[in-house]
């Protein structure tokens, strides 16, 4: 028995230290999330008791008509022949706005996308197809900058005051441009929510996007705008003032306002605008007075684990690593706090799965103890500081689960609210794999000079309005 004790003691010591490290990181992250949760609920309650007791909640039905200023819509595309035609046709058929021009960027070695787009507007009345002068793919920033230069060469360019960004798979809300036009004098960047389209309860991979975006775009970005005075750009459903983009283009001098090396050029652009003092806002305007659905961009997200990992790895590289390296920590302490929340994503993605491993190791250790393979003291003892820390973490996990269910239920109904719980586990493993891929690719880029490529996600477009409205 003495030999058993001696052999088990180093294992006990190592496991205890590992539990402490994981538990402390999870506790700090959980308390961070709890602060945002409480602040959001307090603000919601305060507005219900003050502002909305005397003022009616605004919605798209009460949006006033204002003179329509010309708007340019930028769509960068690479191998989007399957979706670009239906996307553009629906945009033109449903958008309740007259004065807009779509600038579609395609590469000379992607004739299929240009051909599919040209069939929607053969005469080029509202669609301008810009063929880049070099083969693709390069980066979204490079493609967007080509559209920026094309805008300046177009006869309509002087009248355009706003530039809207969209992707080739986006379902554009009919009232979007009207809302952007109405708010054009209030901010230099306007971001609308992104609402992933559901494809069924059994699709856990695509479903985890529903849950994450539901919480982020009902709570996190609302809190961020109020707390830090600015919001990040999602790259779709966002409008920039012409002057704001020109100011950034002047900084970049040669190529345009969008970073050509970043995998999340939209996020980096928002940081530069913040540094320049340009105001950015996040707008959640309901479609009706009593509805949860808002004016937003809707789209499908990957339903395959590997594709989800590739997409989220690109996001992590651009947001947590490249933007940190290129932009540092701009702004006041509140802005830096929000940047910390963005950049902790890689650490929490890794630790969340490490926590599963630690729980497994604890189970093995305690099981072998119960079977008398060793007689070491228990890892977790009643009344110990570690026990209180783990109980607190358990409470924070329940808080996280409850809020994920709340926001998913609001947008998608109670069934998605319930299934969001197992989808959280799936999300943890997707985010872990994405974090590992992001670190590997970024390390190879920095140490070996390996280029970071625009890894395009295969897209699909909804077949009908029933799919768009989740019916």
Secondary structure, 3 states (H helix, E strand, C coil): CHHHHHHHHHHHHHHHHHHHHHHHHHHHHHHHHHHHHHHHHHHHHHHHHCHHHHCCCCEHHHCCCCCCCCEEEEEECCCCCCCHHHHHHHHHHHCCCCCEEEEEEECCCCHHHHHHHHCCCCCCCCEEEEECCCCCCCCHHHHHHHHHHHHHHCCCHHHCCEEEEECCCCECCCCHHHHHHHHCCCCCEEEEEEEECCCCCCCHHHHHHHHHHHHHHHHHHHHHHHHHCCCCCCCCCEEEEHHHHHHHHHHHCCCCCCCCCCCCHHHHHHHHHHHCCCCEEEECCECCCCCCCECEEEECCCCCHHHHHHHHHHHHHHHHHHHHHHHCCCCCHHHHHHHHHHHCHHHHHHHHHHHHHHHHHHHHHHHHHHCCCCCCCCCCCCCCHHHHHHHHHHHHHHHHHHHHHHHHHHHHCHHHHHHHHHHHHHHHHHHHHHHHHHHHHHHHHHHHCCCCCCCCCCCCCCCCHHHHCCC
